[in-house]
Amino acid sequence: MAETGNQRNLTKGEKTKYRLARAMKECMKTTSVENITVKQITEKCELTRQTFYRNFLDKYDLINWYFDKLLAKSFEHMGQGKTVYDALVKKFTYIQEEQKFFSAAFRYDEQNSLRQHDFDSGFL
């Protein structure tokens, strides 16, 4: 997960967001994004719905937040390369570790989708 290695540097709020993201990823293993509920996410990580909504507008906001974190972290990995090739290998290896998340998140293509967020952010 994107916070690995820097867990000590995270604020309590960031740790909560990552707990919610881990729970979302667990739910994505068995349930399509459109069928995952906030209740399922919060039960999985033993947080309240109030805590969820204090941090995110909805499950799509959570997915988009986590995507942005993964993207930033992938660029950090890229910066650790000694050559362009090495940098790209590091970046895409990191992204590949999150393959299940990307696969599930990009499968949903309706309102507030990750695909739309990615397009609006200018990453595509």
C-alpha positions as a Python dict, from the first residue, in 0.01 Angstrom:
ca = {
    (1, 'M'): (0, 0, 0),
    (2, 'A'): (120, 351, -75),
    (3, 'E'): (191, 445, 287),
    (4, 'T'): (427, 152, 351),
    (5, 'G'): (759, 264, 490),
    (6, 'N'): (631, 606, 594),
    (7, 'Q'): (365, 494, 844),
    (8, 'R'): (540, 679, 1127),
    (9, 'N'): (528, 1007, 935),
    (10, 'L'): (154, 995, 875),
    (11, 'T'): (-96, 1199, 1071),
    (12, 'K'): (-383, 1025, 1249),
    (13, 'G'): (-616, 1144, 971),
    (14, 'E'): (-393, 1000, 698),
    (15, 'K'): (-369, 668, 882),
    (16, 'T'): (-749, 659, 897),
    (17, 'K'): (-773, 726, 524),
    (18, 'Y'): (-530, 444, 450),
    (19, 'R'): (-730, 209, 676),
    (20, 'L'): (-1038, 293, 474),
    (21, 'A'): (-845, 242, 149),
    (22, 'R'): (-721, -101, 263),
    (23, 'A'): (-1078, -197, 351),
    (24, 'M'): (-1200, -76, 11),
    (25, 'K'): (-932, -283, -161),
    (26, 'E'): (-1042, -589, 37),
    (27, 'C'): (-1401, -534, -68),
    (28, 'M'): (-1291, -493, -432),
    (29, 'K'): (-1155, -849, -428),
    (30, 'T'): (-1504, -995, -408),
    (31, 'T'): (-1748, -717, -500),
    (32, 'S'): (-1774, -477, -791),
    (33, 'V'): (-1718, -111, -704),
    (34, 'E'): (-2077, -11, -774),
    (35, 'N'): (-2201, -278, -530),
    (36, 'I'): (-1965, -194, -243),
    (37, 'T'): (-2131, 4, 34),
    (38, 'V'): (-1981, 247, 281),
    (39, 'K'): (-2116, 17, 552),
    (40, 'Q'): (-1910, -275, 412),
    (41, 'I'): (-1597, -60, 402),
    (42, 'T'): (-1637, 71, 756),
    (43, 'E'): (-1722, -271, 899),
    (44, 'K'): (-1415, -420, 733),
    (45, 'C'): (-1181, -169, 902),
    (46, 'E'): (-1386, -129, 1221),
    (47, 'L'): (-1449, 243, 1178),
    (48, 'T'): (-1779, 427, 1185),
    (49, 'R'): (-1970, 567, 890),
    (50, 'Q'): (-1927, 908, 1053),
    (51, 'T'): (-1549, 865, 1035),
    (52, 'F'): (-1578, 766, 670),
    (53, 'Y'): (-1784, 1074, 583),
    (54, 'R'): (-1554, 1299, 783),
    (55, 'N'): (-1278, 1198, 543),
    (56, 'F'): (-1453, 1131, 211),
    (57, 'L'): (-1766, 1240, 25),
    (58, 'D'): (-1838, 887, -97),
    (59, 'K'): (-1663, 564, -197),
    (60, 'Y'): (-1555, 718, -527),
    (61, 'D'): (-1386, 1003, -345),
    (62, 'L'): (-1195, 738, -145),
    (63, 'I'): (-1092, 557, -465),
    (64, 'N'): (-982, 883, -628),
    (65, 'W'): (-783, 985, -318),
    (66, 'Y'): (-606, 651, -309),
    (67, 'F'): (-535, 668, -683),
    (68, 'D'): (-371, 1009, -637),
    (69, 'K'): (-157, 869, -354),
    (70, 'L'): (-52, 573, -568),
    (71, 'L'): (33, 799, -859),
    (72, 'A'): (247, 1027, -642),
    (73, 'K'): (421, 726, -486),
    (74, 'S'): (488, 575, -829),
    (75, 'F'): (668, 896, -928),
    (76, 'E'): (873, 874, -608),
    (77, 'H'): (977, 524, -711),
    (78, 'M'): (1059, 654, -1056),
    (79, 'G'): (1287, 916, -902),
    (80, 'Q'): (1492, 640, -740),
    (81, 'G'): (1607, 503, -1076),
    (82, 'K'): (1962, 558, -1198),
    (83, 'T'): (1863, 554, -1566),
    (84, 'V'): (1538, 634, -1746),
    (85, 'Y'): (1483, 263, -1805),
    (86, 'D'): (1549, 178, -1440),
    (87, 'A'): (1319, 462, -1329),
    (88, 'L'): (1035, 337, -1547),
    (89, 'V'): (1082, -21, -1430),
    (90, 'K'): (1061, 95, -1068),
    (91, 'K'): (750, 301, -1137),
    (92, 'F'): (562, 29, -1323),
    (93, 'T'): (669, -243, -1080),
    (94, 'Y'): (516, -36, -802),
    (95, 'I'): (197, 17, -1002),
    (96, 'Q'): (179, -355, -1081),
    (97, 'E'): (170, -429, -707),
    (98, 'E'): (-165, -244, -701),
    (99, 'Q'): (-302, -424, -1007),
    (100, 'K'): (-619, -551, -837),
    (101, 'F'): (-708, -200, -719),
    (102, 'F'): (-659, -48, -1065),
    (103, 'S'): (-846, -328, -1236),
    (104, 'A'): (-1150, -298, -1010),
    (105, 'A'): (-1148, 81, -994),
    (106, 'F'): (-1123, 138, -1367),
    (107, 'R'): (-1395, -121, -1440),
    (108, 'Y'): (-1657, 123, -1306),
    (109, 'D'): (-1717, 395, -1564),
    (110, 'E'): (-2014, 597, -1442),
    (111, 'Q'): (-2047, 924, -1248),
    (112, 'N'): (-1754, 1001, -1014),
    (113, 'S'): (-1551, 717, -1166),
    (114, 'L'): (-1175, 689, -1136),
    (115, 'R'): (-1152, 709, -1515),
    (116, 'Q'): (-1329, 1048, -1507),
    (117, 'H'): (-1115, 1165, -1213),
    (118, 'D'): (-802, 1062, -1398),
    (119, 'F'): (-917, 1242, -1714),
    (120, 'D'): (-1015, 1557, -1522),
    (121, 'S'): (-678, 1556, -1342),
    (122, 'G'): (-494, 1546, -1673),
    (123, 'F'): (-306, 1222, -1600),
    (124, 'L'): (-430, 1046, -1917),
}
